[in-house]
Amino acid sequence: MENGQYNNTHSESWFLFFSLDRGGIKRAQELANEKAESALKNLKCLPRSGFRSALEDMVMFNLENID
């Protein structure tokens, strides 16, 4: 290590191995789905409005882009 920097190639390789081999990416997607469902449920307490719709749209947009 030079000046406190880490080896990007080694770290990225480890991350990819761990994420793919151990199911990390799939688990992250599952957690994102759980959090999104919770967010949508919590948004239902707000009155119907453009603001609520925008927040719901943001949740759905994020879910669509993680697959």
PDB file of N, H, CA, C and O in Angstrom:
ATOM      1  N   MET A   1       0.838  -1.187   0.000  1.00  0.00           N
ATOM      2  CA  MET A   1       0.000   0.000   0.000  1.00  0.00           C
ATOM      3  C   MET A   1       0.872   1.236   0.000  1.00  0.00           C
ATOM      4  O   MET A   1       1.881   1.312   0.701  1.00  0.00           O
ATOM      5  N   GLU A   2       0.468   2.181  -0.787  1.00  0.00           N
ATOM      6  H   GLU A   2      -0.352   2.119  -1.356  1.00  0.00           H
ATOM      7  CA  GLU A   2       1.198   3.428  -0.858  1.00  0.00           C
ATOM      8  C   GLU A   2       0.300   4.560  -0.386  1.00  0.00           C
ATOM      9  O   GLU A   2      -0.820   4.712  -0.875  1.00  0.00           O
ATOM     10  N   ASN A   3       0.776   5.341   0.544  1.00  0.00           N
ATOM     11  H   ASN A   3       1.686   5.218   0.940  1.00  0.00           H
ATOM     12  CA  ASN A   3       0.016   6.488   1.058  1.00  0.00           C
ATOM     13  C   ASN A   3      -1.375   6.102   1.549  1.00  0.00           C
ATOM     14  O   ASN A   3      -2.327   6.864   1.381  1.00  0.00           O
ATOM     15  N   GLY A   4      -1.495   4.926   2.151  1.00  0.00           N
ATOM     16  H   GLY A   4      -0.721   4.307   2.286  1.00  0.00           H
ATOM     17  CA  GLY A   4      -2.777   4.514   2.712  1.00  0.00           C
ATOM     18  C   GLY A   4      -3.804   4.069   1.686  1.00  0.00           C
ATOM     19  O   GLY A   4      -4.965   3.860   2.038  1.00  0.00           O
ATOM     20  N   GLN A   5      -3.414   3.919   0.433  1.00  0.00           N
ATOM     21  H   GLN A   5      -2.471   4.088   0.147  1.00  0.00           H
ATOM     22  CA  GLN A   5      -4.352   3.473  -0.587  1.00  0.00           C
ATOM     23  C   GLN A   5      -4.311   1.954  -0.671  1.00  0.00           C
ATOM     24  O   GLN A   5      -3.285   1.342  -0.375  1.00  0.00           O
ATOM     25  N   TYR A   6      -5.397   1.357  -1.065  1.00  0.00           N
ATOM     26  H   TYR A   6      -6.231   1.855  -1.306  1.00  0.00           H
ATOM     27  CA  TYR A   6      -5.464  -0.091  -1.188  1.00  0.00           C
ATOM     28  C   TYR A   6      -5.365  -0.492  -2.652  1.00  0.00           C
ATOM     29  O   TYR A   6      -5.504   0.333  -3.554  1.00  0.00           O
ATOM     30  N   ASN A   7      -5.126  -1.749  -2.856  1.00  0.00           N
ATOM     31  H   ASN A   7      -5.013  -2.419  -2.123  1.00  0.00           H
ATOM     32  CA  ASN A   7      -5.003  -2.290  -4.207  1.00  0.00           C
ATOM     33  C   ASN A   7      -6.400  -2.479  -4.782  1.00  0.00           C
ATOM     34  O   ASN A   7      -7.101  -3.416  -4.400  1.00  0.00           O
ATOM     35  N   ASN A   8      -6.814  -1.608  -5.690  1.00  0.00           N
ATOM     36  H   ASN A   8      -6.245  -0.847  -6.000  1.00  0.00           H
ATOM     37  CA  ASN A   8      -8.159  -1.669  -6.268  1.00  0.00           C
ATOM     38  C   ASN A   8      -8.441  -2.992  -6.942  1.00  0.00           C
ATOM     39  O   ASN A   8      -9.529  -3.543  -6.782  1.00  0.00           O
ATOM     40  N   THR A   9      -7.488  -3.514  -7.692  1.00  0.00           N
ATOM     41  H   THR A   9      -6.604  -3.066  -7.823  1.00  0.00           H
ATOM     42  CA  THR A   9      -7.711  -4.753  -8.425  1.00  0.00           C
ATOM     43  C   THR A   9      -8.003  -5.897  -7.466  1.00  0.00           C
ATOM     44  O   THR A   9      -8.932  -6.675  -7.684  1.00  0.00           O
ATOM     45  N   HIS A  10      -7.214  -5.998  -6.410  1.00  0.00           N
ATOM     46  H   HIS A  10      -6.459  -5.366  -6.233  1.00  0.00           H
ATOM     47  CA  HIS A  10      -7.433  -7.060  -5.425  1.00  0.00           C
ATOM     48  C   HIS A  10      -8.780  -6.890  -4.730  1.00  0.00           C
ATOM     49  O   HIS A  10      -9.519  -7.863  -4.582  1.00  0.00           O
ATOM     50  N   SER A  11      -9.107  -5.696  -4.309  1.00  0.00           N
ATOM     51  H   SER A  11      -8.506  -4.906  -4.430  1.00  0.00           H
ATOM     52  CA  SER A  11     -10.362  -5.443  -3.605  1.00  0.00           C
ATOM     53  C   SER A  11     -11.569  -5.706  -4.491  1.00  0.00           C
ATOM     54  O   SER A  11     -12.561  -6.282  -4.045  1.00  0.00           O
ATOM     55  N   GLU A  12     -11.485  -5.285  -5.743  1.00  0.00           N
ATOM     56  H   GLU A  12     -10.680  -4.816  -6.106  1.00  0.00           H
ATOM     57  CA  GLU A  12     -12.598  -5.499  -6.670  1.00  0.00           C
ATOM     58  C   GLU A  12     -12.770  -6.981  -6.962  1.00  0.00           C
ATOM     59  O   GLU A  12     -13.901  -7.458  -7.049  1.00  0.00           O
ATOM     60  N   SER A  13     -11.677  -7.719  -7.115  1.00  0.00           N
ATOM     61  H   SER A  13     -10.758  -7.331  -7.044  1.00  0.00           H
ATOM     62  CA  SER A  13     -11.756  -9.160  -7.362  1.00  0.00           C
ATOM     63  C   SER A  13     -12.398  -9.866  -6.176  1.00  0.00           C
ATOM     64  O   SER A  13     -13.257 -10.730  -6.349  1.00  0.00           O
ATOM     65  N   TRP A  14     -11.976  -9.494  -4.971  1.00  0.00           N
ATOM     66  H   TRP A  14     -11.278  -8.792  -4.831  1.00  0.00           H
ATOM     67  CA  TRP A  14     -12.543 -10.100  -3.780  1.00  0.00           C
ATOM     68  C   TRP A  14     -14.035  -9.808  -3.683  1.00  0.00           C
ATOM     69  O   TRP A  14     -14.835 -10.693  -3.378  1.00  0.00           O
ATOM     70  N   PHE A  15     -14.397  -8.561  -3.947  1.00  0.00           N
ATOM     71  H   PHE A  15     -13.748  -7.842  -4.195  1.00  0.00           H
ATOM     72  CA  PHE A  15     -15.803  -8.171  -3.866  1.00  0.00           C
ATOM     73  C   PHE A  15     -16.641  -8.965  -4.864  1.00  0.00           C
ATOM     74  O   PHE A  15     -17.701  -9.481  -4.511  1.00  0.00           O
ATOM     75  N   LEU A  16     -16.172  -9.066  -6.109  1.00  0.00           N
ATOM     76  H   LEU A  16     -15.310  -8.647  -6.396  1.00  0.00           H
ATOM     77  CA  LEU A  16     -16.919  -9.818  -7.121  1.00  0.00           C
ATOM     78  C   LEU A  16     -17.041 -11.285  -6.742  1.00  0.00           C
ATOM     79  O   LEU A  16     -18.113 -11.874  -6.876  1.00  0.00           O
ATOM     80  N   PHE A  17     -15.949 -11.881  -6.270  1.00  0.00           N
ATOM     81  H   PHE A  17     -15.077 -11.402  -6.162  1.00  0.00           H
ATOM     82  CA  PHE A  17     -15.996 -13.280  -5.853  1.00  0.00           C
ATOM     83  C   PHE A  17     -16.994 -13.468  -4.727  1.00  0.00           C
ATOM     84  O   PHE A  17     -17.851 -14.349  -4.786  1.00  0.00           O
ATOM     85  N   PHE A  18     -16.881 -12.638  -3.704  1.00  0.00           N
ATOM     86  H   PHE A  18     -16.185 -11.922  -3.657  1.00  0.00           H
ATOM     87  CA  PHE A  18     -17.762 -12.763  -2.546  1.00  0.00           C
ATOM     88  C   PHE A  18     -19.214 -12.534  -2.938  1.00  0.00           C
ATOM     89  O   PHE A  18     -20.100 -13.274  -2.513  1.00  0.00           O
ATOM     90  N   SER A  19     -19.458 -11.511  -3.748  1.00  0.00           N
ATOM     91  H   SER A  19     -18.737 -10.909  -4.094  1.00  0.00           H
ATOM     92  CA  SER A  19     -20.832 -11.167  -4.124  1.00  0.00           C
ATOM     93  C   SER A  19     -21.483 -12.247  -4.969  1.00  0.00           C
ATOM     94  O   SER A  19     -22.639 -12.606  -4.744  1.00  0.00           O
ATOM     95  N   LEU A  20     -20.752 -12.758  -5.929  1.00  0.00           N
ATOM     96  H   LEU A  20     -19.813 -12.466  -6.111  1.00  0.00           H
ATOM     97  CA  LEU A  20     -21.321 -13.758  -6.825  1.00  0.00           C
ATOM     98  C   LEU A  20     -21.332 -15.141  -6.191  1.00  0.00           C
ATOM     99  O   LEU A  20     -22.347 -15.836  -6.241  1.00  0.00           O
ATOM    100  N   ASP A  21     -20.221 -15.547  -5.597  1.00  0.00           N
ATOM    101  H   ASP A  21     -19.397 -14.982  -5.555  1.00  0.00           H
ATOM    102  CA  ASP A  21     -20.091 -16.886  -5.049  1.00  0.00           C
ATOM    103  C   ASP A  21     -20.964 -17.093  -3.823  1.00  0.00           C
ATOM    104  O   ASP A  21     -21.518 -18.176  -3.635  1.00  0.00           O
ATOM    105  N   ARG A  22     -21.092 -16.098  -3.011  1.00  0.00           N
ATOM    106  H   ARG A  22     -20.642 -15.219  -3.164  1.00  0.00           H
ATOM    107  CA  ARG A  22     -21.835 -16.221  -1.753  1.00  0.00           C
ATOM    108  C   ARG A  22     -23.262 -15.702  -1.840  1.00  0.00           C
ATOM    109  O   ARG A  22     -23.964 -15.666  -0.829  1.00  0.00           O
ATOM    110  N   GLY A  23     -23.704 -15.300  -3.021  1.00  0.00           N
ATOM    111  H   GLY A  23     -23.134 -15.328  -3.842  1.00  0.00           H
ATOM    112  CA  GLY A  23     -25.073 -14.832  -3.178  1.00  0.00           C
ATOM    113  C   GLY A  23     -25.309 -13.430  -2.654  1.00  0.00           C
ATOM    114  O   GLY A  23     -26.448 -13.059  -2.369  1.00  0.00           O
ATOM    115  N   GLY A  24     -24.251 -12.646  -2.524  1.00  0.00           N
ATOM    116  H   GLY A  24     -23.326 -12.947  -2.756  1.00  0.00           H
ATOM    117  CA  GLY A  24     -24.387 -11.300  -1.967  1.00  0.00           C
ATOM    118  C   GLY A  24     -25.264 -10.387  -2.795  1.00  0.00           C
ATOM    119  O   GLY A  24     -26.053  -9.617  -2.248  1.00  0.00           O
ATOM    120  N   ILE A  25     -25.137 -10.463  -4.099  1.00  0.00           N
ATOM    121  H   ILE A  25     -24.496 -11.089  -4.544  1.00  0.00           H
ATOM    122  CA  ILE A  25     -25.950  -9.588  -4.962  1.00  0.00           C
ATOM    123  C   ILE A  25     -27.414  -9.980  -4.877  1.00  0.00           C
ATOM    124  O   ILE A  25     -28.289  -9.119  -4.777  1.00  0.00           O
ATOM    125  N   LYS A  26     -27.681 -11.282  -4.916  1.00  0.00           N
ATOM    126  H   LYS A  26     -26.971 -11.981  -4.997  1.00  0.00           H
ATOM    127  CA  LYS A  26     -29.072 -11.744  -4.811  1.00  0.00           C
ATOM    128  C   LYS A  26     -29.675 -11.322  -3.470  1.00  0.00           C
ATOM    129  O   LYS A  26     -30.826 -10.888  -3.406  1.00  0.00           O
ATOM    130  N   ARG A  27     -28.899 -11.453  -2.416  1.00  0.00           N
ATOM    131  H   ARG A  27     -27.964 -11.805  -2.467  1.00  0.00           H
ATOM    132  CA  ARG A  27     -29.403 -11.069  -1.088  1.00  0.00           C
ATOM    133  C   ARG A  27     -29.643  -9.567  -1.010  1.00  0.00           C
ATOM    134  O   ARG A  27     -30.620  -9.123  -0.406  1.00  0.00           O
ATOM    135  N   ALA A  28     -28.760  -8.788  -1.617  1.00  0.00           N
ATOM    136  H   ALA A  28     -27.967  -9.149  -2.107  1.00  0.00           H
ATOM    137  CA  ALA A  28     -28.949  -7.336  -1.631  1.00  0.00           C
ATOM    138  C   ALA A  28     -30.234  -6.973  -2.367  1.00  0.00           C
ATOM    139  O   ALA A  28     -30.958  -6.069  -1.949  1.00  0.00           O
ATOM    140  N   GLN A  29     -30.518  -7.675  -3.457  1.00  0.00           N
ATOM    141  H   GLN A  29     -29.931  -8.410  -3.797  1.00  0.00           H
ATOM    142  CA  GLN A  29     -31.756  -7.425  -4.194  1.00  0.00           C
ATOM    143  C   GLN A  29     -32.970  -7.796  -3.349  1.00  0.00           C
ATOM    144  O   GLN A  29     -33.975  -7.085  -3.358  1.00  0.00           O
ATOM    145  N   GLU A  30     -32.881  -8.900  -2.624  1.00  0.00           N
ATOM    146  H   GLU A  30     -32.065  -9.477  -2.617  1.00  0.00           H
ATOM    147  CA  GLU A  30     -33.985  -9.306  -1.750  1.00  0.00           C
ATOM    148  C   GLU A  30     -34.227  -8.261  -0.666  1.00  0.00           C
ATOM    149  O   GLU A  30     -35.370  -7.909  -0.374  1.00  0.00           O
ATOM    150  N   LEU A  31     -33.151  -7.773  -0.077  1.00  0.00           N
ATOM    151  H   LEU A  31     -32.222  -8.059  -0.314  1.00  0.00           H
ATOM    152  CA  LEU A  31     -33.286  -6.740   0.957  1.00  0.00           C
ATOM    153  C   LEU A  31     -33.878  -5.455   0.383  1.00  0.00           C
ATOM    154  O   LEU A  31     -34.700  -4.806   1.029  1.00  0.00           O
ATOM    155  N   ALA A  32     -33.464  -5.089  -0.824  1.00  0.00           N
ATOM    156  H   ALA A  32     -32.796  -5.616  -1.349  1.00  0.00           H
ATOM    157  CA  ALA A  32     -34.011  -3.890  -1.462  1.00  0.00           C
ATOM    158  C   ALA A  32     -35.512  -4.055  -1.683  1.00  0.00           C
ATOM    159  O   ALA A  32     -36.279  -3.114  -1.483  1.00  0.00           O
ATOM    160  N   ASN A  33     -35.926  -5.243  -2.094  1.00  0.00           N
ATOM    161  H   ASN A  33     -35.302  -6.007  -2.256  1.00  0.00           H
ATOM    162  CA  ASN A  33     -37.359  -5.503  -2.285  1.00  0.00           C
ATOM    163  C   ASN A  33     -38.120  -5.391  -0.972  1.00  0.00           C
ATOM    164  O   ASN A  33     -39.206  -4.813  -0.923  1.00  0.00           O
ATOM    165  N   GLU A  34     -37.547  -5.944   0.089  1.00  0.00           N
ATOM    166  H   GLU A  34     -36.665  -6.414   0.049  1.00  0.00           H
ATOM    167  CA  GLU A  34     -38.200  -5.860   1.399  1.00  0.00           C
ATOM    168  C   GLU A  34     -38.341  -4.410   1.853  1.00  0.00           C
ATOM    169  O   GLU A  34     -39.398  -4.007   2.339  1.00  0.00           O
ATOM    170  N   LYS A  35     -37.284  -3.638   1.694  1.00  0.00           N
ATOM    171  H   LYS A  35     -36.426  -3.966   1.299  1.00  0.00           H
ATOM    172  CA  LYS A  35     -37.328  -2.229   2.103  1.00  0.00           C
ATOM    173  C   LYS A  35     -38.313  -1.439   1.247  1.00  0.00           C
ATOM    174  O   LYS A  35     -39.002  -0.550   1.746  1.00  0.00           O
ATOM    175  N   ALA A  36     -38.378  -1.763  -0.033  1.00  0.00           N
ATOM    176  H   ALA A  36     -37.819  -2.486  -0.439  1.00  0.00           H
ATOM    177  CA  ALA A  36     -39.309  -1.068  -0.924  1.00  0.00           C
ATOM    178  C   ALA A  36     -40.751  -1.375  -0.528  1.00  0.00           C
ATOM    179  O   ALA A  36     -41.591  -0.477  -0.492  1.00  0.00           O
ATOM    180  N   GLU A  37     -41.036  -2.637  -0.233  1.00  0.00           N
ATOM    181  H   GLU A  37     -40.353  -3.367  -0.263  1.00  0.00           H
ATOM    182  CA  GLU A  37     -42.383  -3.006   0.197  1.00  0.00           C
ATOM    183  C   GLU A  37     -42.760  -2.266   1.477  1.00  0.00           C
ATOM    184  O   GLU A  37     -43.884  -1.789   1.628  1.00  0.00           O
ATOM    185  N   SER A  38     -41.812  -2.181   2.381  1.00  0.00           N
ATOM    186  H   SER A  38     -40.898  -2.569   2.258  1.00  0.00           H
ATOM    187  CA  SER A  38     -42.048  -1.470   3.633  1.00  0.00           C
ATOM    188  C   SER A  38     -42.291   0.018   3.372  1.00  0.00           C
ATOM    189  O   SER A  38     -43.185   0.622   3.966  1.00  0.00           O
ATOM    190  N   ALA A  39     -41.493   0.598   2.484  1.00  0.00           N
ATOM    191  H   ALA A  39     -40.767   0.108   2.001  1.00  0.00           H
ATOM    192  CA  ALA A  39     -41.652   2.022   2.159  1.00  0.00           C
ATOM    193  C   ALA A  39     -43.021   2.280   1.549  1.00  0.00           C
ATOM    194  O   ALA A  39     -43.704   3.234   1.922  1.00  0.00           O
ATOM    195  N   LEU A  40     -43.420   1.429   0.613  1.00  0.00           N
ATOM    196  H   LEU A  40     -42.865   0.654   0.310  1.00  0.00           H
ATOM    197  CA  LEU A  40     -44.733   1.614  -0.019  1.00  0.00           C
ATOM    198  C   LEU A  40     -45.858   1.477   1.002  1.00  0.00           C
ATOM    199  O   LEU A  40     -46.838   2.221   0.960  1.00  0.00           O
ATOM    200  N   LYS A  41     -45.711   0.532   1.910  1.00  0.00           N
ATOM    201  H   LYS A  41     -44.914  -0.071   1.944  1.00  0.00           H
ATOM    202  CA  LYS A  41     -46.719   0.353   2.968  1.00  0.00           C
ATOM    203  C   LYS A  41     -46.795   1.606   3.837  1.00  0.00           C
ATOM    204  O   LYS A  41     -47.884   2.077   4.164  1.00  0.00           O
ATOM    205  N   ASN A  42     -45.634   2.141   4.208  1.00  0.00           N
ATOM    206  H   ASN A  42     -44.749   1.758   3.943  1.00  0.00           H
ATOM    207  CA  ASN A  42     -45.609   3.336   5.060  1.00  0.00           C
ATOM    208  C   ASN A  42     -46.143   4.572   4.346  1.00  0.00           C
ATOM    209  O   ASN A  42     -46.711   5.459   4.983  1.00  0.00           O
ATOM    210  N   LEU A  43     -45.965   4.637   3.037  1.00  0.00           N
ATOM    211  H   LEU A  43     -45.504   3.917   2.519  1.00  0.00           H
ATOM    212  CA  LEU A  43     -46.470   5.788   2.287  1.00  0.00           C
ATOM    213  C   LEU A  43     -47.995   5.823   2.247  1.00  0.00           C
ATOM    214  O   LEU A  43     -48.586   6.878   2.016  1.00  0.00           O
ATOM    215  N   LYS A  44     -48.629   4.683   2.468  1.00  0.00           N
ATOM    216  H   LYS A  44     -48.149   3.826   2.655  1.00  0.00           H
ATOM    217  CA  LYS A  44     -50.091   4.633   2.435  1.00  0.00           C
ATOM    218  C   LYS A  44     -50.733   5.459   3.543  1.00  0.00           C
ATOM    219  O   LYS A  44     -51.915   5.795   3.462  1.00  0.00           O
ATOM    220  N   CYS A  45     -49.959   5.791   4.582  1.00  0.00           N
ATOM    221  H   CYS A  45     -48.999   5.518   4.648  1.00  0.00           H
ATOM    222  CA  CYS A  45     -50.523   6.614   5.663  1.00  0.00           C
ATOM    223  C   CYS A  45     -50.645   8.077   5.237  1.00  0.00           C
ATOM    224  O   CYS A  45     -51.352   8.854   5.879  1.00  0.00           O
ATOM    225  N   LEU A  46     -49.963   8.452   4.163  1.00  0.00           N
ATOM    226  H   LEU A  46     -49.389   7.821   3.641  1.00  0.00           H
ATOM    227  CA  LEU A  46     -50.067   9.827   3.657  1.00  0.00           C
ATOM    228  C   LEU A  46     -51.318   9.981   2.808  1.00  0.00           C
ATOM    229  O   LEU A  46     -51.751   9.030   2.158  1.00  0.00           O
ATOM    230  N   PRO A  47     -51.897  11.166   2.812  1.00  0.00           N
ATOM    231  CA  PRO A  47     -53.055  11.375   1.936  1.00  0.00           C
ATOM    232  C   PRO A  47     -52.608  11.301   0.474  1.00  0.00           C
ATOM    233  O   PRO A  47     -51.476  11.649   0.137  1.00  0.00           O
ATOM    234  N   ARG A  48     -53.507  10.847  -0.370  1.00  0.00           N
ATOM    235  H   ARG A  48     -54.426  10.565  -0.096  1.00  0.00           H
ATOM    236  CA  ARG A  48     -53.200  10.793  -1.804  1.00  0.00           C
ATOM    237  C   ARG A  48     -52.882  12.200  -2.291  1.00  0.00           C
ATOM    238  O   ARG A  48     -53.640  13.147  -2.080  1.00  0.00           O
ATOM    239  N   SER A  49     -51.734  12.299  -2.948  1.00  0.00           N
ATOM    240  H   SER A  49     -51.119  11.529  -3.120  1.00  0.00           H
ATOM    241  CA  SER A  49     -51.323  13.599  -3.466  1.00  0.00           C
ATOM    242  C   SER A  49     -50.218  13.375  -4.491  1.00  0.00           C
ATOM    243  O   SER A  49     -49.732  12.258  -4.667  1.00  0.00           O
ATOM    244  N   GLY A  50     -49.838  14.429  -5.148  1.00  0.00           N
ATOM    245  H   GLY A  50     -50.232  15.337  -5.006  1.00  0.00           H
ATOM    246  CA  GLY A  50     -48.735  14.358  -6.091  1.00  0.00           C
ATOM    247  C   GLY A  50     -47.435  14.012  -5.395  1.00  0.00           C
ATOM    248  O   GLY A  50     -46.585  13.322  -5.959  1.00  0.00           O
ATOM    249  N   PHE A  51     -47.276  14.491  -4.161  1.00  0.00           N
ATOM    250  H   PHE A  51     -47.966  15.051  -3.702  1.00  0.00           H
ATOM    251  CA  PHE A  51     -46.062  14.191  -3.403  1.00  0.00           C
ATOM    252  C   PHE A  51     -45.967  12.696  -3.088  1.00  0.00           C
ATOM    253  O   PHE A  51     -44.917  12.078  -3.260  1.00  0.00           O
ATOM    254  N   ARG A  52     -47.090  12.125  -2.622  1.00  0.00           N
ATOM    255  H   ARG A  52     -47.943  12.626  -2.482  1.00  0.00           H
ATOM    256  CA  ARG A  52     -47.100  10.686  -2.320  1.00  0.00           C
ATOM    257  C   ARG A  52     -46.841   9.887  -3.584  1.00  0.00           C
ATOM    258  O   ARG A  52     -46.060   8.935  -3.565  1.00  0.00           O
ATOM    259  N   SER A  53     -47.479  10.257  -4.673  1.00  0.00           N
ATOM    260  H   SER A  53     -48.112  11.031  -4.688  1.00  0.00           H
ATOM    261  CA  SER A  53     -47.271   9.548  -5.941  1.00  0.00           C
ATOM    262  C   SER A  53     -45.816   9.627  -6.395  1.00  0.00           C
ATOM    263  O   SER A  53     -45.267   8.652  -6.907  1.00  0.00           O
ATOM    264  N   ALA A  54     -45.202  10.777  -6.209  1.00  0.00           N
ATOM    265  H   ALA A  54     -45.648  11.570  -5.792  1.00  0.00           H
ATOM    266  CA  ALA A  54     -43.800  10.943  -6.601  1.00  0.00           C
ATOM    267  C   ALA A  54     -42.896  10.034  -5.767  1.00  0.00           C
ATOM    268  O   ALA A  54     -41.959   9.430  -6.290  1.00  0.00           O
ATOM    269  N   LEU A  55     -43.180   9.942  -4.480  1.00  0.00           N
ATOM    270  H   LEU A  55     -43.941  10.432  -4.054  1.00  0.00           H
ATOM    271  CA  LEU A  55     -42.386   9.064  -3.621  1.00  0.00           C
ATOM    272  C   LEU A  55     -42.582   7.596  -4.007  1.00  0.00           C
ATOM    273  O   LEU A  55     -41.622   6.827  -4.046  1.00  0.00           O
ATOM    274  N   GLU A  56     -43.816   7.215  -4.288  1.00  0.00           N
ATOM    275  H   GLU A  56     -44.596   7.840  -4.255  1.00  0.00           H
ATOM    276  CA  GLU A  56     -44.077   5.841  -4.731  1.00  0.00           C
ATOM    277  C   GLU A  56     -43.366   5.555  -6.051  1.00  0.00           C
ATOM    278  O   GLU A  56     -42.808   4.475  -6.244  1.00  0.00           O
ATOM    279  N   ASP A  57     -43.390   6.523  -6.946  1.00  0.00           N
ATOM    280  H   ASP A  57     -43.843   7.401  -6.789  1.00  0.00           H
ATOM    281  CA  ASP A  57     -42.697   6.358  -8.228  1.00  0.00           C
ATOM    282  C   ASP A  57     -41.194   6.193  -8.041  1.00  0.00           C
ATOM    283  O   ASP A  57     -40.562   5.409  -8.749  1.00  0.00           O
ATOM    284  N   MET A  58     -40.615   6.932  -7.084  1.00  0.00           N
ATOM    285  H   MET A  58     -41.129   7.568  -6.508  1.00  0.00           H
ATOM    286  CA  MET A  58     -39.175   6.800  -6.822  1.00  0.00           C
ATOM    287  C   MET A  58     -38.838   5.397  -6.324  1.00  0.00           C
ATOM    288  O   MET A  58     -37.839   4.807  -6.738  1.00  0.00           O
ATOM    289  N   VAL A  59     -39.671   4.870  -5.439  1.00  0.00           N
ATOM    290  H   VAL A  59     -40.482   5.349  -5.103  1.00  0.00           H
ATOM    291  CA  VAL A  59     -39.440   3.522  -4.925  1.00  0.00           C
ATOM    292  C   VAL A  59     -39.492   2.520  -6.072  1.00  0.00           C
ATOM    293  O   VAL A  59     -38.621   1.657  -6.189  1.00  0.00           O
ATOM    294  N   MET A  60     -40.501   2.633  -6.906  1.00  0.00           N
ATOM    295  H   MET A  60     -41.208   3.334  -6.811  1.00  0.00           H
ATOM    296  CA  MET A  60     -40.639   1.692  -8.019  1.00  0.00           C
ATOM    297  C   MET A  60     -39.508   1.850  -9.032  1.00  0.00           C
ATOM    298  O   MET A  60     -39.021   0.856  -9.570  1.00  0.00           O
ATOM    299  N   PHE A  61     -39.092   3.061  -9.292  1.00  0.00           N
ATOM    300  H   PHE A  61     -39.487   3.869  -8.855  1.00  0.00           H
ATOM    301  CA  PHE A  61     -37.989   3.310 -10.226  1.00  0.00           C
ATOM    302  C   PHE A  61     -36.729   2.611  -9.727  1.00  0.00           C
ATOM    303  O   PHE A  61     -36.026   1.951 -10.493  1.00  0.00           O
ATOM    304  N   ASN A  62     -36.454   2.764  -8.436  1.00  0.00           N
ATOM    305  H   ASN A  62     -37.025   3.300  -7.814  1.00  0.00           H
ATOM    306  CA  ASN A  62     -35.262   2.135  -7.878  1.00  0.00           C
ATOM    307  C   ASN A  62     -35.336   0.616  -7.944  1.00  0.00           C
ATOM    308  O   ASN A  62     -34.334  -0.040  -8.231  1.00  0.00           O
ATOM    309  N   LEU A  63     -36.491   0.059  -7.685  1.00  0.00           N
ATOM    310  H   LEU A  63     -37.305   0.592  -7.451  1.00  0.00           H
ATOM    311  CA  LEU A  63     -36.642  -1.394  -7.765  1.00  0.00           C
ATOM    312  C   LEU A  63     -36.416  -1.890  -9.198  1.00  0.00           C
ATOM    313  O   LEU A  63     -35.761  -2.912  -9.408  1.00  0.00           O
ATOM    314  N   GLU A  64     -36.940  -1.189 -10.150  1.00  0.00           N
ATOM    315  H   GLU A  64     -37.472  -0.359  -9.980  1.00  0.00           H
ATOM    316  CA  GLU A  64     -36.798  -1.605 -11.539  1.00  0.00           C
ATOM    317  C   GLU A  64     -35.351  -1.550 -11.999  1.00  0.00           C
ATOM    318  O   GLU A  64     -34.961  -2.279 -12.911  1.00  0.00           O
ATOM    319  N   ASN A  65     -34.551  -0.692 -11.375  1.00  0.00           N
ATOM    320  H   ASN A  65     -34.868  -0.099 -10.635  1.00  0.00           H
ATOM    321  CA  ASN A  65     -33.173  -0.522 -11.810  1.00  0.00           C
ATOM    322  C   ASN A  65     -32.148  -1.351 -11.053  1.00  0.00           C
ATOM    323  O   ASN A  65     -30.950  -1.234 -11.314  1.00  0.00           O
ATOM    324  N   ILE A  66     -32.594  -2.189 -10.119  1.00  0.00           N
ATOM    325  H   ILE A  66     -33.567  -2.285  -9.907  1.00  0.00           H
ATOM    326  CA  ILE A  66     -31.633  -3.034  -9.428  1.00  0.00           C
ATOM    327  C   ILE A  66     -31.618  -4.463  -9.970  1.00  0.00           C
ATOM    328  O   ILE A  66     -30.746  -5.252  -9.604  1.00  0.00           O
ATOM    329  N   ASP A  67     -32.540  -4.793 -10.810  1.00  0.00           N
ATOM    330  H   ASP A  67     -33.248  -4.153 -11.108  1.00  0.00           H
ATOM    331  CA  ASP A  67     -32.572  -6.167 -11.360  1.00  0.00           C
ATOM    332  C   ASP A  67     -31.604  -6.339 -12.489  1.00  0.00           C
ATOM    333  O   ASP A  67     -31.506  -7.426 -13.058  1.00  0.00           O
TER     334      ASP A  67
END
